[in-house]
């Protein structure tokens, strides 16, 4: 594990408020979308290996 350093001349701030239901919905939709993309990429990568035979 490595230390993550802040970029030079960039300050990160955090807003400690609760998320609105709309923001929660958008985040959930984004996570589901990314999982679907990842699942499709894994299927594509593993598909050619199914036809290979071990001799």
BELZI-V959555 format. One record per residue. N is the residue number from 1. RES is the residue in one letter. PSI is psi in radians with two decimals (999 if undefined). BURIAL is I if it has 9 or more other ideal C-beta (glycine too) atoms within 8 Angstrom, else O. D_LAST is the distance of its C-alpha to the last C-alpha in Angstrom with 1 decimal. Layout:
n=N res=RES psi=PSI burial=BURIAL d_last=D_LAST
n=N res=RES psi=PSI burial=BURIAL d_last=D_LAST
//
This chain:
n=1 res=X psi=2.44 burial=O d_last=40.0
n=2 res=X psi=2.85 burial=O d_last=42.4
n=3 res=X psi=2.33 burial=O d_last=45.9
n=4 res=X psi=2.10 burial=O d_last=46.4
n=5 res=X psi=2.54 burial=O d_last=49.5
n=6 res=X psi=2.49 burial=O d_last=51.7
n=7 res=X psi=2.69 burial=O d_last=51.9
n=8 res=X psi=2.40 burial=O d_last=55.0
n=9 res=X psi=0.47 burial=O d_last=58.1
n=10 res=X psi=2.24 burial=O d_last=56.4
n=11 res=X psi=2.31 burial=O d_last=57.7
n=12 res=X psi=2.34 burial=O d_last=55.9
n=13 res=X psi=2.68 burial=O d_last=58.1
n=14 res=X psi=2.31 burial=O d_last=57.3
n=15 res=X psi=2.03 burial=O d_last=59.3
n=16 res=X psi=0.44 burial=O d_last=59.5
n=17 res=X psi=2.89 burial=O d_last=60.3
n=18 res=X psi=2.62 burial=O d_last=58.5
n=19 res=X psi=2.56 burial=O d_last=56.3
n=20 res=X psi=2.78 burial=O d_last=57.8
n=21 res=X psi=-0.60 burial=O d_last=56.1
n=22 res=X psi=-0.73 burial=O d_last=55.4
n=23 res=X psi=-0.71 burial=O d_last=53.7
n=24 res=X psi=-0.72 burial=I d_last=51.6
n=25 res=X psi=-0.79 burial=O d_last=50.6
n=26 res=X psi=-0.73 burial=O d_last=49.5
n=27 res=X psi=-0.77 burial=I d_last=47.5
n=28 res=X psi=-0.75 burial=O d_last=45.7
n=29 res=X psi=-0.72 burial=O d_last=45.0
n=30 res=X psi=-0.75 burial=O d_last=43.6
n=31 res=X psi=-0.79 burial=O d_last=41.3
n=32 res=X psi=-0.70 burial=O d_last=40.0
n=33 res=X psi=-0.81 burial=O d_last=39.4
n=34 res=X psi=-0.68 burial=O d_last=37.5
n=35 res=X psi=-0.68 burial=O d_last=35.3
n=36 res=X psi=-0.75 burial=O d_last=34.6
n=37 res=X psi=-0.77 burial=O d_last=33.6
n=38 res=X psi=-0.72 burial=O d_last=31.3
n=39 res=X psi=-0.69 burial=O d_last=29.6
n=40 res=X psi=-0.70 burial=O d_last=29.1
n=41 res=X psi=-0.69 burial=O d_last=27.7
n=42 res=X psi=-0.72 burial=O d_last=25.2
n=43 res=X psi=-0.75 burial=O d_last=24.1
n=44 res=X psi=-0.70 burial=O d_last=23.8
n=45 res=X psi=-0.60 burial=O d_last=21.8
n=46 res=X psi=-0.25 burial=O d_last=19.2
n=47 res=X psi=-0.79 burial=O d_last=19.1
n=48 res=X psi=-0.46 burial=O d_last=16.7
n=49 res=X psi=-0.33 burial=O d_last=14.1
n=50 res=X psi=-0.53 burial=O d_last=14.2
n=51 res=X psi=-0.19 burial=O d_last=12.6
n=52 res=X psi=2.48 burial=O d_last=9.5
n=53 res=X psi=2.49 burial=O d_last=6.2
n=54 res=X psi=2.27 burial=O d_last=3.8
n=55 res=X psi=999 burial=O d_last=0.0
//
